[in-house]
C-alpha cells in the first residue's frame, strides 16, 4: 500500500500568526496536519521576511509576551515546518494588495491550497479555483476535500 504525498499549502502571515502565536482554535487542525506531515507548507524567502517584520510590530509584541513567545521561536517554527522554494513567477490572477501577490503566485505555481484571511485574496476565490487553487480561511473549509 502506498501513501499519498502530502498536500501543499501556502499560508499567509495572519494564518501563520493564528497557528503559531495565537493558538487559534480554528487553526489547530492546520497545525496538527503540518506536524503529522499530512500537509506540506511551502513558502518563499519574502514570506519569511514579512513574518519577521510583522513579529516586530508594536501591536504584536505584547501578544507574543502574553503567549510566552518571542519572534525567534515563531521564526523557528516557520523554519521547521515551511519548505522554502524559489520565488514563483507572477500569476495570471492579480491581487489588489501587492503585499499578498507573493502568496497567490506561489499557490498558483504549485496548485497549492491557499489559506488567507485577507479579503483581497479571498475575493479571488473563484478565479483561483479555476486554476486548481482552493482557498479558505481555515482547514475546516477544505477538510472534506
N, CA, C and O atoms as CSV, one atom per row, in Angstrom:
chain,resi,resn,atom,element,x,y,z
A,1,UNK,N,N,0.850,-1.185,0.000
A,1,UNK,CA,C,0.000,0.000,0.000
A,1,UNK,C,C,0.885,1.235,0.000
A,1,UNK,O,O,1.774,1.363,0.842
A,2,UNK,N,N,0.649,2.146,-0.940
A,2,UNK,CA,C,1.425,3.381,-0.989
A,2,UNK,C,C,0.597,4.511,-0.399
A,2,UNK,O,O,-0.625,4.540,-0.540
A,3,UNK,N,N,1.267,5.433,0.257
A,3,UNK,CA,C,0.554,6.574,0.815
A,3,UNK,C,C,0.641,7.743,-0.152
A,3,UNK,O,O,1.596,7.874,-0.918
A,4,UNK,N,N,-0.366,8.576,-0.096
A,4,UNK,CA,C,-0.393,9.758,-0.949
A,4,UNK,C,C,0.614,10.779,-0.436
A,4,UNK,O,O,0.838,10.881,0.770
A,5,UNK,N,N,1.221,11.533,-1.348
A,5,UNK,CA,C,2.126,12.590,-0.880
A,5,UNK,C,C,1.319,13.651,-0.134
A,5,UNK,O,O,0.121,13.799,-0.374
A,6,UNK,N,N,1.963,14.384,0.766
A,6,UNK,CA,C,1.219,15.417,1.491
A,6,UNK,C,C,0.729,16.501,0.539
A,6,UNK,O,O,1.383,16.816,-0.455
A,7,UNK,N,N,-0.419,17.057,0.856
A,7,UNK,CA,C,-0.957,18.168,0.077
A,7,UNK,C,C,-0.130,19.415,0.368
A,7,UNK,O,O,0.370,19.603,1.477
A,8,UNK,N,N,0.001,20.256,-0.643
A,8,UNK,CA,C,0.752,21.503,-0.492
A,8,UNK,C,C,-0.173,22.615,-0.006
A,8,UNK,O,O,-1.337,22.687,-0.399
A,9,UNK,N,N,0.356,23.467,0.843
A,9,UNK,CA,C,-0.410,24.593,1.366
A,9,UNK,C,C,0.493,25.823,1.450
A,9,UNK,O,O,1.668,25.734,1.806
A,10,UNK,N,N,-0.090,26.969,1.113
A,10,UNK,CA,C,0.561,28.271,1.277
A,10,UNK,C,C,-0.226,29.001,2.361
A,10,UNK,O,O,-1.453,29.074,2.304
A,11,UNK,N,N,0.485,29.540,3.345
A,11,UNK,CA,C,-0.151,30.233,4.468
A,11,UNK,C,C,0.209,31.711,4.433
A,11,UNK,O,O,1.383,32.073,4.354
A,12,UNK,N,N,-0.811,32.561,4.493
A,12,UNK,CA,C,-0.470,33.981,4.588
A,12,UNK,C,C,-0.026,34.289,6.020
A,12,UNK,O,O,-0.172,33.452,6.911
A,13,UNK,N,N,0.497,35.449,6.232
A,13,UNK,CA,C,1.099,35.802,7.518
A,13,UNK,C,C,0.087,35.748,8.661
A,13,UNK,O,O,0.434,35.318,9.761
A,14,UNK,N,N,-1.149,36.171,8.428
A,14,UNK,CA,C,-2.147,36.123,9.500
A,14,UNK,C,C,-2.463,34.689,9.906
A,14,UNK,O,O,-2.686,34.416,11.086
A,15,UNK,N,N,-2.483,33.784,8.955
A,15,UNK,CA,C,-2.719,32.374,9.272
A,15,UNK,C,C,-1.540,31.817,10.067
A,15,UNK,O,O,-1.732,31.033,10.996
A,16,UNK,N,N,-0.330,32.216,9.708
A,16,UNK,CA,C,0.854,31.784,10.468
A,16,UNK,C,C,0.753,32.280,11.909
A,16,UNK,O,O,1.033,31.531,12.845
A,17,UNK,N,N,0.358,33.524,12.087
A,17,UNK,CA,C,0.211,34.060,13.443
A,17,UNK,C,C,-0.865,33.298,14.217
A,17,UNK,O,O,-0.664,32.953,15.381
A,18,UNK,N,N,-2.001,33.036,13.577
A,18,UNK,CA,C,-3.062,32.279,14.243
A,18,UNK,C,C,-2.575,30.896,14.669
A,18,UNK,O,O,-2.936,30.396,15.735
A,19,UNK,N,N,-1.756,30.291,13.824
A,19,UNK,CA,C,-1.313,28.916,14.048
A,19,UNK,C,C,-0.186,28.811,15.063
A,19,UNK,O,O,-0.196,27.921,15.913
A,20,UNK,N,N,0.780,29.709,14.981
A,20,UNK,CA,C,1.985,29.557,15.799
A,20,UNK,C,C,2.149,30.593,16.910
A,20,UNK,O,O,3.068,30.484,17.721
A,21,UNK,N,N,1.275,31.592,16.958
A,21,UNK,CA,C,1.345,32.561,18.048
A,21,UNK,C,C,0.073,32.495,18.884
A,21,UNK,O,O,0.128,32.249,20.089
A,22,UNK,N,N,-1.066,32.714,18.244
A,22,UNK,CA,C,-2.316,32.860,18.975
A,22,UNK,C,C,-2.978,31.536,19.335
A,22,UNK,O,O,-3.927,31.521,20.119
A,23,UNK,N,N,-2.509,30.439,18.789
A,23,UNK,CA,C,-3.126,29.125,19.018
A,23,UNK,C,C,-4.639,29.192,18.842
A,23,UNK,O,O,-5.396,28.646,19.645
A,24,UNK,N,N,-5.059,29.858,17.797
A,24,UNK,CA,C,-6.471,29.989,17.444
A,24,UNK,C,C,-7.074,28.591,17.286
A,24,UNK,O,O,-6.499,27.737,16.610
A,25,UNK,N,N,-8.215,28.364,17.900
A,25,UNK,CA,C,-8.880,27.053,17.822
A,25,UNK,C,C,-9.112,26.627,16.373
A,25,UNK,O,O,-8.972,25.450,16.041
A,26,UNK,N,N,-9.462,27.574,15.518
A,26,UNK,CA,C,-9.718,27.248,14.112
A,26,UNK,C,C,-8.440,26.821,13.394
A,26,UNK,O,O,-8.506,26.162,12.357
A,27,UNK,N,N,-7.281,27.188,13.934
A,27,UNK,CA,C,-6.000,26.841,13.311
A,27,UNK,C,C,-5.421,25.527,13.825
A,27,UNK,O,O,-4.429,25.041,13.281
A,28,UNK,N,N,-6.019,24.942,14.860
A,28,UNK,CA,C,-5.472,23.703,15.423
A,28,UNK,C,C,-5.422,22.551,14.414
A,28,UNK,O,O,-4.415,21.845,14.366
A,29,UNK,N,N,-6.472,22.332,13.602
A,29,UNK,CA,C,-6.365,21.256,12.604
A,29,UNK,C,C,-5.220,21.481,11.619
A,29,UNK,O,O,-4.560,20.529,11.202
A,30,UNK,N,N,-4.990,22.723,11.253
A,30,UNK,CA,C,-3.879,23.043,10.362
A,30,UNK,C,C,-2.551,22.699,11.028
A,30,UNK,O,O,-1.690,22.059,10.423
A,31,UNK,N,N,-2.397,23.119,12.249
A,31,UNK,CA,C,-1.154,22.841,12.974
A,31,UNK,C,C,-0.911,21.330,13.087
A,31,UNK,O,O,0.209,20.854,12.898
A,32,UNK,N,N,-1.965,20.595,13.395
A,32,UNK,CA,C,-1.850,19.132,13.510
A,32,UNK,C,C,-1.450,18.502,12.183
A,32,UNK,O,O,-0.599,17.613,12.150
A,33,UNK,N,N,-2.056,18.955,11.089
A,33,UNK,CA,C,-1.728,18.396,9.767
A,33,UNK,C,C,-0.309,18.748,9.346
A,33,UNK,O,O,0.342,17.956,8.665
A,34,UNK,N,N,0.181,19.909,9.733
A,34,UNK,CA,C,1.575,20.263,9.452
A,34,UNK,C,C,2.515,19.375,10.265
A,34,UNK,O,O,3.530,18.899,9.758
A,35,UNK,N,N,2.165,19.162,11.525
A,35,UNK,CA,C,3.026,18.360,12.399
A,35,UNK,C,C,3.033,16.885,12.022
A,35,UNK,O,O,4.063,16.221,12.143
A,36,UNK,N,N,1.891,16.364,11.566
A,36,UNK,CA,C,1.860,14.936,11.228
A,36,UNK,C,C,2.256,14.656,9.781
A,36,UNK,O,O,2.261,13.504,9.349
A,37,UNK,N,N,2.588,15.708,9.031
A,37,UNK,CA,C,3.049,15.526,7.661
A,37,UNK,C,C,1.939,15.393,6.637
A,37,UNK,O,O,2.215,15.122,5.468
A,38,UNK,N,N,0.703,15.574,7.041
A,38,UNK,CA,C,-0.416,15.492,6.110
A,38,UNK,C,C,-0.476,16.672,5.156
A,38,UNK,O,O,-1.058,16.582,4.075
A,39,UNK,N,N,0.127,17.771,5.561
A,39,UNK,CA,C,0.237,18.955,4.721
A,39,UNK,C,C,1.695,19.363,4.650
A,39,UNK,O,O,2.439,19.238,5.623
A,40,UNK,N,N,2.091,19.847,3.495
A,40,UNK,CA,C,3.435,20.393,3.350
A,40,UNK,C,C,3.289,21.879,3.054
A,40,UNK,O,O,2.779,22.273,2.005
A,41,UNK,N,N,3.740,22.686,3.987
A,41,UNK,CA,C,3.680,24.137,3.879
A,41,UNK,C,C,4.830,24.584,2.992
A,41,UNK,O,O,5.993,24.278,3.255
A,42,UNK,N,N,4.488,25.310,1.940
A,42,UNK,CA,C,5.516,25.874,1.062
A,42,UNK,C,C,5.492,27.390,1.202
A,42,UNK,O,O,4.438,28.000,1.382
A,43,UNK,N,N,6.675,27.980,1.114
A,43,UNK,CA,C,6.820,29.423,1.273
A,43,UNK,C,C,8.045,29.862,0.478
A,43,UNK,O,O,8.781,29.038,-0.065
A,44,UNK,N,N,8.244,31.163,0.422
A,44,UNK,CA,C,9.488,31.677,-0.165
A,44,UNK,C,C,10.138,32.632,0.827
A,44,UNK,O,O,9.560,32.941,1.870
A,45,UNK,N,N,11.319,33.091,0.507
A,45,UNK,CA,C,12.084,33.932,1.428
A,45,UNK,C,C,11.337,35.227,1.772
A,45,UNK,O,O,11.430,35.707,2.902
A,46,UNK,N,N,10.607,35.788,0.826
A,46,UNK,CA,C,9.870,37.030,1.086
A,46,UNK,C,C,8.780,36.823,2.128
A,46,UNK,O,O,8.470,37.736,2.893
A,47,UNK,N,N,8.207,35.646,2.161
A,47,UNK,CA,C,7.172,35.348,3.153
A,47,UNK,C,C,7.773,35.295,4.555
A,47,UNK,O,O,7.173,35.770,5.519
A,48,UNK,N,N,8.960,34.712,4.650
A,48,UNK,CA,C,9.636,34.664,5.948
A,48,UNK,C,C,10.029,36.070,6.390
A,48,UNK,O,O,9.895,36.418,7.563
A,49,UNK,N,N,10.511,36.870,5.454
A,49,UNK,CA,C,10.884,38.253,5.768
A,49,UNK,C,C,9.674,39.050,6.248
A,49,UNK,O,O,9.779,39.834,7.191
A,50,UNK,N,N,8.535,38.852,5.605
A,50,UNK,CA,C,7.314,39.547,6.032
A,50,UNK,C,C,6.939,39.133,7.448
A,50,UNK,O,O,6.607,39.983,8.273
A,51,UNK,N,N,6.989,37.840,7.737
A,51,UNK,CA,C,6.666,37.372,9.083
A,51,UNK,C,C,7.613,38.000,10.105
A,51,UNK,O,O,7.163,38.457,11.156
A,52,UNK,N,N,8.900,38.031,9.818
A,52,UNK,CA,C,9.868,38.632,10.742
A,52,UNK,C,C,9.534,40.103,11.000
A,52,UNK,O,O,9.619,40.578,12.132
A,53,UNK,N,N,9.157,40.810,9.947
A,53,UNK,CA,C,8.800,42.227,10.082
A,53,UNK,C,C,7.541,42.385,10.943
A,53,UNK,O,O,7.496,43.231,11.836
A,54,UNK,N,N,6.529,41.573,10.671
A,54,UNK,CA,C,5.269,41.662,11.405
A,54,UNK,C,C,5.468,41.323,12.889
A,54,UNK,O,O,4.838,41.930,13.754
A,55,UNK,N,N,6.329,40.370,13.177
A,55,UNK,CA,C,6.585,39.998,14.571
A,55,UNK,C,C,7.195,41.144,15.366
A,55,UNK,O,O,7.146,41.133,16.596
A,56,UNK,N,N,7.762,42.123,14.692
A,56,UNK,CA,C,8.321,43.300,15.349
A,56,UNK,C,C,7.342,44.444,15.517
A,56,UNK,O,O,7.684,45.454,16.134
A,57,UNK,N,N,6.139,44.317,14.989
A,57,UNK,CA,C,5.154,45.393,15.097
A,57,UNK,C,C,4.790,45.625,16.564
A,57,UNK,O,O,4.687,44.671,17.335
A,58,UNK,N,N,4.595,46.894,16.955
A,58,UNK,CA,C,4.260,47.204,18.355
A,58,UNK,C,C,2.996,46.502,18.856
A,58,UNK,O,O,2.917,46.163,20.036
A,59,UNK,N,N,2.016,46.278,17.992
A,59,UNK,CA,C,0.788,45.622,18.436
A,59,UNK,C,C,0.946,44.101,18.564
A,59,UNK,O,O,0.110,43.449,19.189
A,60,UNK,N,N,1.991,43.537,17.989
A,60,UNK,CA,C,2.217,42.089,18.060
A,60,UNK,C,C,3.096,41.723,19.260
A,60,UNK,O,O,2.900,40.672,19.869
A,61,UNK,N,N,4.041,42.562,19.594
A,61,UNK,CA,C,4.971,42.233,20.702
A,61,UNK,C,C,4.260,41.886,22.003
A,61,UNK,O,O,4.648,40.909,22.644
A,62,UNK,N,N,3.231,42.638,22.436
A,62,UNK,CA,C,2.543,42.248,23.677
A,62,UNK,C,C,1.836,40.885,23.556
A,62,UNK,O,O,1.735,40.141,24.532
A,63,UNK,N,N,1.356,40.576,22.363
A,63,UNK,CA,C,0.703,39.272,22.155
A,63,UNK,C,C,1.722,38.150,22.273
A,63,UNK,O,O,1.425,37.103,22.850
A,64,UNK,N,N,2.925,38.354,21.732
A,64,UNK,CA,C,3.990,37.366,21.884
A,64,UNK,C,C,4.292,37.160,23.368
A,64,UNK,O,O,4.416,36.027,23.834
A,65,UNK,N,N,4.407,38.261,24.099
A,65,UNK,CA,C,4.709,38.171,25.533
A,65,UNK,C,C,3.593,37.435,26.273
A,65,UNK,O,O,3.863,36.620,27.155
A,66,UNK,N,N,2.346,37.722,25.917
A,66,UNK,CA,C,1.208,37.062,26.569
A,66,UNK,C,C,1.285,35.541,26.403
A,66,UNK,O,O,0.981,34.792,27.332
A,67,UNK,N,N,1.689,35.099,25.228
A,67,UNK,CA,C,1.789,33.657,24.954
A,67,UNK,C,C,3.176,33.102,25.289
A,67,UNK,O,O,3.495,31.968,24.932
A,68,UNK,N,N,3.994,33.899,25.971
A,68,UNK,CA,C,5.344,33.494,26.393
A,68,UNK,C,C,6.189,33.046,25.202
A,68,UNK,O,O,6.885,32.032,25.255
A,69,UNK,N,N,6.109,33.825,24.133
A,69,UNK,CA,C,6.880,33.562,22.916
A,69,UNK,C,C,7.727,34.770,22.573
A,69,UNK,O,O,7.484,35.881,23.045
A,70,UNK,N,N,8.719,34.529,21.746
A,70,UNK,CA,C,9.439,35.647,21.145
A,70,UNK,C,C,9.516,35.403,19.646
A,70,UNK,O,O,9.196,34.318,19.159
A,71,UNK,N,N,9.943,36.425,18.927
A,71,UNK,CA,C,9.978,36.333,17.467
A,71,UNK,C,C,10.849,35.176,17.006
A,71,UNK,O,O,10.517,34.508,16.026
A,72,UNK,N,N,11.948,34.928,17.688
A,72,UNK,CA,C,12.847,33.844,17.285
A,72,UNK,C,C,12.152,32.486,17.348
A,72,UNK,O,O,12.388,31.634,16.492
A,73,UNK,N,N,11.306,32.276,18.343
A,73,UNK,CA,C,10.585,30.999,18.449
A,73,UNK,C,C,9.593,30.828,17.296
A,73,UNK,O,O,9.455,29.736,16.746
A,74,UNK,N,N,8.909,31.903,16.939
A,74,UNK,CA,C,7.939,31.825,15.844
A,74,UNK,C,C,8.665,31.591,14.527
A,74,UNK,O,O,8.223,30.790,13.703
A,75,UNK,N,N,9.770,32.284,14.333
A,75,UNK,CA,C,10.551,32.070,13.110
A,75,UNK,C,C,11.143,30.660,13.078
A,75,UNK,O,O,11.285,30.078,12.003
A,76,UNK,N,N,11.487,30.111,14.230
A,76,UNK,CA,C,11.981,28.726,14.284
A,76,UNK,C,C,10.872,27.758,13.873
A,76,UNK,O,O,11.141,26.762,13.202
A,77,UNK,N,N,9.629,28.040,14.269
A,77,UNK,CA,C,8.503,27.194,13.844
A,77,UNK,C,C,8.326,27.304,12.333
A,77,UNK,O,O,8.071,26.301,11.666
A,78,UNK,N,N,8.457,28.503,11.792
A,78,UNK,CA,C,8.395,28.693,10.344
A,78,UNK,C,C,9.464,27.828,9.682
A,78,UNK,O,O,9.179,27.073,8.753
A,79,UNK,N,N,10.693,27.947,10.171
A,79,UNK,CA,C,11.804,27.206,9.571
A,79,UNK,C,C,11.624,25.692,9.688
A,79,UNK,O,O,12.028,24.945,8.797
A,80,UNK,N,N,11.029,25.249,10.769
A,80,UNK,CA,C,10.819,23.815,10.994
A,80,UNK,C,C,9.743,23.246,10.068
A,80,UNK,O,O,9.865,22.122,9.580
A,81,UNK,N,N,8.702,24.023,9.832
A,81,UNK,CA,C,7.544,23.499,9.102
A,81,UNK,C,C,7.470,23.895,7.637
A,81,UNK,O,O,6.891,23.160,6.837
A,82,UNK,N,N,8.034,25.025,7.267
A,82,UNK,CA,C,7.890,25.509,5.892
A,82,UNK,C,C,9.062,25.056,5.033
A,82,UNK,O,O,10.218,25.081,5.456
A,83,UNK,N,N,8.734,24.645,3.830
A,83,UNK,CA,C,9.760,24.317,2.831
A,83,UNK,C,C,9.922,25.549,1.939
A,83,UNK,O,O,8.991,25.947,1.239
A,84,UNK,N,N,11.103,26.139,1.973
A,84,UNK,CA,C,11.361,27.368,1.213
A,84,UNK,C,C,11.637,27.007,-0.245
A,84,UNK,O,O,12.495,26.182,-0.556
A,85,UNK,N,N,10.884,27.651,-1.117
A,85,UNK,CA,C,11.024,27.461,-2.559
A,85,UNK,C,C,11.443,28.780,-3.194
A,85,UNK,O,O,11.312,29.839,-2.581
A,86,UNK,N,N,11.941,28.715,-4.412
A,86,UNK,CA,C,12.256,29.970,-5.120
A,86,UNK,C,C,10.990,30.804,-5.328
A,86,UNK,O,O,9.876,30.278,-5.340
A,87,UNK,N,N,11.181,32.083,-5.487
A,87,UNK,CA,C,10.063,32.980,-5.773
A,87,UNK,C,C,9.357,32.514,-7.036
A,87,UNK,O,O,9.991,32.231,-8.052
A,88,UNK,N,N,8.041,32.439,-6.955
A,88,UNK,CA,C,7.244,31.961,-8.092
A,88,UNK,C,C,7.051,33.083,-9.114
A,88,UNK,O,O,7.080,34.263,-8.763
A,89,UNK,N,N,6.855,32.708,-10.374
A,89,UNK,CA,C,6.551,33.734,-11.385
A,89,UNK,C,C,5.183,34.357,-11.117
A,89,UNK,O,O,4.332,33.759,-10.459
A,90,UNK,N,N,4.991,35.548,-11.630
A,90,UNK,CA,C,3.727,36.263,-11.451
A,90,UNK,C,C,2.578,35.450,-12.043
A,90,UNK,O,O,2.644,35.012,-13.191
A,91,UNK,N,N,1.534,35.255,-11.255
A,91,UNK,CA,C,0.353,34.510,-11.696
A,91,UNK,C,C,-0.536,35.394,-12.560
A,91,UNK,O,O,-0.440,36.621,-12.534
A,92,UNK,N,N,-1.396,34.743,-13.319
A,92,UNK,CA,C,-2.342,35.500,-14.148
A,92,UNK,C,C,-3.455,36.115,-13.311
A,92,UNK,O,O,-4.172,36.994,-13.788
A,93,UNK,N,N,-3.606,35.666,-12.079
A,93,UNK,CA,C,-4.564,36.255,-11.150
A,93,UNK,C,C,-3.792,37.279,-10.317
A,93,UNK,O,O,-2.821,36.943,-9.639
A,94,UNK,N,N,-4.242,38.533,-10.381
A,94,UNK,CA,C,-3.517,39.610,-9.711
A,94,UNK,C,C,-4.372,40.154,-8.571
A,94,UNK,O,O,-5.561,40.427,-8.730
A,95,UNK,N,N,-3.729,40.303,-7.421
A,95,UNK,CA,C,-4.383,40.800,-6.213
A,95,UNK,C,C,-4.274,42.319,-6.146
A,95,UNK,O,O,-3.264,42.897,-6.549
A,96,UNK,N,N,-5.315,42.955,-5.635
A,96,UNK,CA,C,-5.288,44.414,-5.473
A,96,UNK,C,C,-4.239,44.837,-4.455
A,96,UNK,O,O,-3.715,45.948,-4.528
A,97,UNK,N,N,-3.932,43.959,-3.510
A,97,UNK,CA,C,-2.922,44.262,-2.498
A,97,UNK,C,C,-1.602,43.632,-2.933
A,97,UNK,O,O,-1.459,42.410,-2.878
A,98,UNK,N,N,-0.640,44.438,-3.361
A,98,UNK,CA,C,0.614,43.873,-3.864
A,98,UNK,C,C,1.374,43.044,-2.818
A,98,UNK,O,O,2.151,42.161,-3.181
A,99,UNK,N,N,1.155,43.321,-1.526
A,99,UNK,CA,C,1.816,42.533,-0.480
A,99,UNK,C,C,1.331,41.088,-0.456
A,99,UNK,O,O,2.042,40.204,0.023
A,100,UNK,N,N,0.136,40.844,-0.964
A,100,UNK,CA,C,-0.429,39.491,-0.960
A,100,UNK,C,C,-0.142,38.714,-2.237
A,100,UNK,O,O,-0.403,37.513,-2.301
A,101,UNK,N,N,0.388,39.381,-3.248
A,101,UNK,CA,C,0.602,38.721,-4.535
A,101,UNK,C,C,1.534,37.524,-4.415
A,101,UNK,O,O,1.326,36.515,-5.090
A,102,UNK,N,N,2.552,37.614,-3.574
A,102,UNK,CA,C,3.524,36.517,-3.452
A,102,UNK,C,C,2.848,35.209,-3.013
A,102,UNK,O,O,3.253,34.129,-3.443
A,103,UNK,N,N,1.831,35.305,-2.169
A,103,UNK,CA,C,1.123,34.108,-1.710
A,103,UNK,C,C,0.339,33.485,-2.868
A,103,UNK,O,O,0.332,32.267,-3.048
A,104,UNK,N,N,-0.312,34.339,-3.639
A,104,UNK,CA,C,-1.068,33.872,-4.801
A,104,UNK,C,C,-0.128,33.254,-5.829
A,104,UNK,O,O,-0.397,32.173,-6.353
A,105,UNK,N,N,0.964,33.934,-6.111
A,105,UNK,CA,C,1.919,33.439,-7.111
A,105,UNK,C,C,2.414,32.039,-6.757
A,105,UNK,O,O,2.441,31.153,-7.611
A,106,UNK,N,N,2.805,31.839,-5.501
A,106,UNK,CA,C,3.332,30.538,-5.094
A,106,UNK,C,C,2.249,29.470,-5.132
A,106,UNK,O,O,2.495,28.352,-5.585
A,107,UNK,N,N,1.056,29.804,-4.662
A,107,UNK,CA,C,-0.045,28.836,-4.667
A,107,UNK,C,C,-0.402,28.432,-6.096
A,107,UNK,O,O,-0.622,27.252,-6.369
A,108,UNK,N,N,-0.459,29.389,-6.996
A,108,UNK,CA,C,-0.788,29.082,-8.389
A,108,UNK,C,C,0.314,28.235,-9.028
A,108,UNK,O,O,0.025,27.265,-9.729
A,109,UNK,N,N,1.563,28.594,-8.789
A,109,UNK,CA,C,2.683,27.870,-9.402
A,109,UNK,C,C,2.708,26.399,-8.989
A,109,UNK,O,O,3.163,25.545,-9.750
A,110,UNK,N,N,2.217,26.107,-7.782
A,110,UNK,CA,C,2.281,24.727,-7.277
A,110,UNK,C,C,0.907,24.103,-7.060
A,110,UNK,O,O,0.795,23.010,-6.506
A,111,UNK,N,N,-0.137,24.804,-7.500
A,111,UNK,CA,C,-1.519,24.344,-7.311
A,111,UNK,C,C,-1.754,23.914,-5.862
A,111,UNK,O,O,-2.292,22.844,-5.579
A,112,UNK,N,N,-1.328,24.790,-4.970
A,112,UNK,CA,C,-1.422,24.537,-3.537
A,112,UNK,C,C,-2.661,25.201,-2.951
A,112,UNK,O,O,-3.142,26.214,-3.459
A,113,UNK,N,N,-3.157,24.623,-1.892
A,113,UNK,CA,C,-4.206,25.246,-1.104
A,113,UNK,C,C,-3.658,26.563,-0.563
A,113,UNK,O,O,-2.537,26.602,-0.057
A,114,UNK,N,N,-4.421,27.624,-0.663
A,114,UNK,CA,C,-4.016,28.936,-0.172
A,114,UNK,C,C,-4.923,29.318,0.990
A,114,UNK,O,O,-6.119,29.542,0.807
A,115,UNK,N,N,-4.343,29.392,2.192
A,115,UNK,CA,C,-5.103,29.810,3.366
A,115,UNK,C,C,-4.769,31.259,3.688
A,115,UNK,O,O,-3.606,31.615,3.881
A,116,UNK,N,N,-5.802,32.083,3.742
A,116,UNK,CA,C,-5.635,33.512,3.954
A,116,UNK,C,C,-6.872,34.075,4.627
A,116,UNK,O,O,-7.979,33.566,4.448
A,117,UNK,N,N,-6.676,35.121,5.396
A,117,UNK,CA,C,-7.787,35.851,5.991
A,117,UNK,C,C,-7.973,37.189,5.286
A,117,UNK,O,O,-8.865,37.962,5.632
A,118,UNK,N,N,-7.142,37.451,4.314
A,118,UNK,CA,C,-7.143,38.727,3.625
A,118,UNK,C,C,-8.308,38.813,2.641
A,118,UNK,O,O,-8.465,37.948,1.780
A,119,UNK,N,N,-9.108,39.839,2.769
A,119,UNK,CA,C,-10.279,39.993,1.891
A,119,UNK,C,C,-9.893,40.110,0.423
A,119,UNK,O,O,-10.572,39.569,-0.449
A,120,UNK,N,N,-8.796,40.820,0.155
A,120,UNK,CA,C,-8.372,40.988,-1.239
A,120,UNK,C,C,-8.034,39.636,-1.862
A,120,UNK,O,O,-8.294,39.417,-3.045
A,121,UNK,N,N,-7.464,38.740,-1.084
A,121,UNK,CA,C,-7.144,37.396,-1.581
A,121,UNK,C,C,-8.424,36.578,-1.718
A,121,UNK,O,O,-8.641,35.938,-2.747
A,122,UNK,N,N,-9.262,36.592,-0.705
A,122,UNK,CA,C,-10.470,35.767,-0.717
A,122,UNK,C,C,-11.464,36.198,-1.798
A,122,UNK,O,O,-12.287,35.393,-2.236
A,123,UNK,N,N,-11.395,37.442,-2.224
A,123,UNK,CA,C,-12.244,37.889,-3.346
A,123,UNK,C,C,-11.883,37.176,-4.652
A,123,UNK,O,O,-12.678,37.151,-5.591
A,124,UNK,N,N,-10.694,36.606,-4.705
A,124,UNK,CA,C,-10.215,35.927,-5.911
A,124,UNK,C,C,-10.507,34.427,-5.898
A,124,UNK,O,O,-10.013,33.698,-6.759
A,125,UNK,N,N,-11.291,33.961,-4.945
A,125,UNK,CA,C,-11.528,32.524,-4.760
A,125,UNK,C,C,-11.955,31.825,-6.047
A,125,UNK,O,O,-11.377,30.799,-6.407
A,126,UNK,N,N,-12.941,32.351,-6.735
A,126,UNK,CA,C,-13.429,31.681,-7.963
A,126,UNK,C,C,-12.357,31.633,-9.045
A,126,UNK,O,O,-12.169,30.609,-9.702
A,127,UNK,N,N,-11.666,32.733,-9.222
A,127,UNK,CA,C,-10.617,32.779,-10.251
A,127,UNK,C,C,-9.487,31.817,-9.908
A,127,UNK,O,O,-8.935,31.169,-10.797
A,128,UNK,N,N,-9.139,31.719,-8.633
A,128,UNK,CA,C,-8.081,30.797,-8.228
A,128,UNK,C,C,-8.536,29.349,-8.347
A,128,UNK,O,O,-7.759,28.487,-8.758
A,129,UNK,N,N,-9.766,29.078,-7.996
A,129,UNK,CA,C,-10.284,27.710,-8.110
A,129,UNK,C,C,-10.270,27.242,-9.562
A,129,UNK,O,O,-10.048,26.061,-9.830
A,130,UNK,N,N,-10.505,28.158,-10.501
A,130,UNK,CA,C,-10.436,27.816,-11.921
A,130,UNK,C,C,-9.024,27.385,-12.323
A,130,UNK,O,O,-8.840,26.699,-13.328
A,131,UNK,N,N,-8.017,27.800,-11.519
A,131,UNK,CA,C,-6.627,27.406,-11.757
A,131,UNK,C,C,-6.206,26.245,-10.838
A,131,UNK,O,O,-5.017,25.969,-10.671
A,132,UNK,N,N,-7.189,25.584,-10.258
A,132,UNK,CA,C,-6.970,24.446,-9.359
A,132,UNK,C,C,-6.246,24.850,-8.083
A,132,UNK,O,O,-5.423,24.103,-7.554
A,133,UNK,N,N,-6.567,26.050,-7.599
A,133,UNK,CA,C,-6.011,26.549,-6.346
A,133,UNK,C,C,-7.174,26.827,-5.389
A,133,UNK,O,O,-7.807,27.880,-5.471
A,134,UNK,N,N,-7.455,25.886,-4.486
A,134,UNK,CA,C,-8.515,26.137,-3.498
A,134,UNK,C,C,-8.043,27.159,-2.469
A,134,UNK,O,O,-6.855,27.239,-2.159
A,135,UNK,N,N,-8.981,27.931,-1.948
A,135,UNK,CA,C,-8.657,28.930,-0.942
A,135,UNK,C,C,-9.593,28.777,0.246
A,135,UNK,O,O,-10.655,28.164,0.137
A,136,UNK,N,N,-9.198,29.326,1.356
A,136,UNK,CA,C,-10.044,29.330,2.540
A,136,UNK,C,C,-9.379,30.084,3.666
A,136,UNK,O,O,-8.217,30.480,3.584
A,137,UNK,N,N,-10.151,30.269,4.720
A,137,UNK,CA,C,-9.643,30.948,5.921
A,137,UNK,C,C,-9.112,29.945,6.942
A,137,UNK,O,O,-8.259,30.280,7.764
A,138,UNK,N,N,-9.617,28.720,6.885
A,138,UNK,CA,C,-9.209,27.689,7.841
A,138,UNK,C,C,-9.206,26.348,7.153
A,138,UNK,O,O,-9.713,26.202,6.041
A,139,UNK,N,N,-8.632,25.370,7.824
A,139,UNK,CA,C,-8.664,23.997,7.299
A,139,UNK,C,C,-10.090,23.470,7.259
A,139,UNK,O,O,-10.400,22.613,6.432
A,140,UNK,N,N,-10.958,23.956,8.124
A,140,UNK,CA,C,-12.333,23.467,8.183
A,140,UNK,C,C,-13.066,23.593,6.855
A,140,UNK,O,O,-13.958,22.798,6.557
A,141,UNK,N,N,-12.699,24.578,6.066
A,141,UNK,CA,C,-13.389,24.801,4.802
A,141,UNK,C,C,-12.961,23.794,3.743
A,141,UNK,O,O,-13.613,23.688,2.704
A,142,UNK,N,N,-11.891,23.057,3.976
A,142,UNK,CA,C,-11.393,22.143,2.946
A,142,UNK,C,C,-11.145,20.735,3.469
A,142,UNK,O,O,-10.639,19.899,2.719
A,143,UNK,N,N,-11.476,20.437,4.713
A,143,UNK,CA,C,-11.167,19.131,5.270
A,143,UNK,C,C,-11.808,17.985,4.503
A,143,UNK,O,O,-11.246,16.893,4.427
A,144,UNK,N,N,-12.965,18.227,3.945
A,144,UNK,CA,C,-13.641,17.154,3.221
A,144,UNK,C,C,-13.024,16.900,1.864
A,144,UNK,O,O,-13.256,15.846,1.272
A,145,UNK,N,N,-12.250,17.828,1.360
A,145,UNK,CA,C,-11.666,17.693,0.035
A,145,UNK,C,C,-10.594,16.638,-0.010
A,145,UNK,O,O,-10.002,16.404,-1.064
